[in-house]
């Protein structure tokens, strides 16, 4: 089972969102990390939605099957995919 942690930072003035995604194995070893800078993000809510989208797309692109998603306090735990 792999654990996927993700979080985003948002700057309303510059309308930039920065997402970081970290994938760890059951021992906590980092297997993969990924970051995404997105421009023209209008709201914090949109930044959170992009954060979730980037995370799920990465997991699908990597072909991972057994993962647990864990976001911040706003997104919460997205659950497990097998």
C-alpha positions in Angstrom: 0.0 0.0 0.0 1.3 3.4 -1.0 0.5 6.7 0.7 0.0 9.9 -1.4 0.3 13.2 0.5 -0.6 16.4 -1.2 -1.0 20.1 -0.4 -1.2 23.4 -2.3 -0.3 27.0 -1.6 -2.2 29.9 -3.2 -1.3 33.5 -3.7 -4.4 35.6 -4.6 -2.4 38.7 -5.7 -0.4 36.8 -8.3 -3.1 34.2 -9.0 -0.5 31.4 -8.6 -1.1 28.0 -7.1 1.7 25.6 -6.2 1.0 21.9 -5.6 3.4 19.4 -4.0 2.7 15.6 -4.1 4.7 13.0 -2.3 4.3 9.2 -2.7 5.7 7.0 0.1 5.8 3.3 0.6 4.6 1.5 3.7 8.0 2.2 5.4 7.8 5.9 4.8 10.4 5.9 2.0 9.8 8.6 -0.6 9.3 6.9 -3.9 8.3 9.9 -6.0 7.6 13.6 -5.5 6.0 16.0 -8.0 5.3 19.7 -8.0 3.0 21.8 -10.2 2.9 25.6 -10.6 -0.3 26.8 -12.1 -1.0 30.4 -13.2 -4.3 32.2 -13.5 -6.0 30.5 -10.6 -8.8 32.7 -9.5 -9.6 31.5 -6.0 -8.3 29.4 -3.1 -11.2 26.9 -3.8 -10.0 26.5 -7.4 -6.4 25.9 -6.1 -7.7 23.1 -3.9 -9.6 21.6 -6.8 -6.5 21.7 -9.0 -4.5 20.1 -6.1 -6.8 17.1 -6.0 -6.9 16.9 -9.8 -3.1 17.0 -10.2 -2.8 14.3 -7.5 -5.3 11.9 -9.0 -3.9 12.4 -12.5 -0.3 11.6 -11.3 -1.5 8.4 -9.6 -3.3 7.3 -12.7 -0.4 8.2 -15.0 2.0 6.2 -12.9 -0.4 3.2 -13.0 -0.6 2.9 -9.2 -3.5 0.7 -7.9 -3.3 0.5 -4.1 -2.9 3.9 -2.7 -4.2 6.0 0.2 -4.7 9.7 -0.4 -4.2 12.2 2.3 -4.6 16.0 1.8 -4.6 18.9 4.2 -7.4 19.9 6.5 -9.5 21.4 3.7 -9.4 18.5 1.4 -9.2 15.8 4.1 -8.7 12.1 3.4 -9.8 11.2 -0.1 -9.8 7.5 0.8 -8.1 4.4 -0.7 -8.1 3.2 -4.3 -7.4 -0.4 -5.1 
